[in-house]
Amino acid sequence: MSAIATNLQAVRSRIVKASVAAGRPLGSVSLLAVSKTWPADCVIAAARAGQRAFGENYAQEAVAKIHATAGLGLEWHFIGPLQDNKTRLVAEHFDWVHSLDRLKTAERLSAQRPAGQPPLQVCVQVNVSGEASKSGCAPGEAAALCAAVVALPNLRLRGLMAIPAASDDMDRQRLPFRRLREIGADSGVPSYLIVTAYQSPNGLV
């Protein structure tokens, strides 16, 4: 078994244990392997071990890997800040965008989504902790942005995403996630949470 396959097995075991501890149904948590900076060979190795969803935040690098792995039935997620000059690449090649935070970007993605492809799955990113270093719309702008995104024909709004400031105090750490859930309820969409990233020192996952 390759190092990537071994690491995937270990991460999946952690997900199962965490799901049981939280009282969640098994299979209700999906693993997104962040493959940015890793070559296509590593993506192929992970795919052979059963991984299907991969996250990238460098559009041109990702497109090369998407072409190199064509035919494997993989699902590609754009997870980083999205510049307007990269929206066409993302609209043409990705299945998901996790970091939508401006109406202008949403309009470009919808207009540039090729005919015949299914709607692009998107999450609106909310800067729930108000950090200057983080992307995302302000909490008070989320409902209006969500409503505008829903009206675009080639996008499908799947929820909210946030990367809150880290805290060693679990009660404090839960506060921004609770706030995001409230914003989601006000906006009529579920909250899709990015809690943490995990990378093994041995490879892709």
HUPE-V896970 format. One record per residue. N is the residue number from 1. RES is the residue in one small letter. PSI is psi as a letter, one per 20 degrees, with the letter a starting at -180 (NA if undefined). Layout:
n->(N	N)
res->(RES	RES)
psi->(PSI	PSI)
This chain:
n->(1	2	3	4	5	6	7	8	9	10	11	12	13	14	15	16	17	18	19	20	21	22	23	24	25	26	27	28	29	30	31	32	33	34	35	36	37	38	39	40	41	42	43	44	45	46	47	48	49	50	51	52	53	54	55	56	57	58	59	60	61	62	63	64	65	66	67	68	69	70	71	72	73	74	75	76	77	78	79	80	81	82	83	84	85	86	87	88	89	90	91	92	93	94	95	96	97	98	99	100	101	102	103	104	105	106	107	108	109	110	111	112	113	114	115	116	117	118	119	120	121	122	123	124	125	126	127	128	129	130	131	132	133	134	135	136	137	138	139	140	141	142	143	144	145	146	147	148	149	150	151	152	153	154	155	156	157	158	159	160	161	162	163	164	165	166	167	168	169	170	171	172	173	174	175	176	177	178	179	180	181	182	183	184	185	186	187	188	189	190	191	192	193	194	195	196	197	198	199	200	201	202	203	204	205)
res->(m	s	a	i	a	t	n	l	q	a	v	r	s	r	i	v	k	a	s	v	a	a	g	r	p	l	g	s	v	s	l	l	a	v	s	k	t	w	p	a	d	c	v	i	a	a	a	r	a	g	q	r	a	f	g	e	n	y	a	q	e	a	v	a	k	i	h	a	t	a	g	l	g	l	e	w	h	f	i	g	p	l	q	d	n	k	t	r	l	v	a	e	h	f	d	w	v	h	s	l	d	r	l	k	t	a	e	r	l	s	a	q	r	p	a	g	q	p	p	l	q	v	c	v	q	v	n	v	s	g	e	a	s	k	s	g	c	a	p	g	e	a	a	a	l	c	a	a	v	v	a	l	p	n	l	r	l	r	g	l	m	a	i	p	a	a	s	d	d	m	d	r	q	r	l	p	f	r	r	l	r	e	i	g	a	d	s	g	v	p	s	y	l	i	v	t	a	y	q	s	p	n	g	l	v)
psi->(p	r	h	g	g	g	g	g	g	g	g	h	h	h	g	g	g	h	g	g	h	i	k	q	q	p	i	i	p	q	p	o	o	o	j	q	i	q	r	h	h	h	g	g	g	h	h	h	j	i	p	h	p	q	p	q	j	o	g	g	g	g	h	g	h	g	h	h	j	p	i	i	k	q	p	p	p	p	i	r	p	o	q	h	i	j	h	g	g	g	h	h	i	q	h	q	p	i	k	p	j	q	h	g	g	g	g	g	g	g	h	i	p	q	p	i	q	r	q	p	p	q	p	p	p	p	m	h	i	k	p	h	i	q	r	q	r	q	h	i	i	g	g	g	g	g	h	h	g	h	i	p	h	j	q	o	p	i	a	q	q	q	n	q	p	q	q	i	o	h	g	h	h	h	g	h	h	g	g	h	g	g	g	g	g	h	i	k	q	r	p	o	p	o	g	r	q	p	p	q	i	i	b	g	NA)
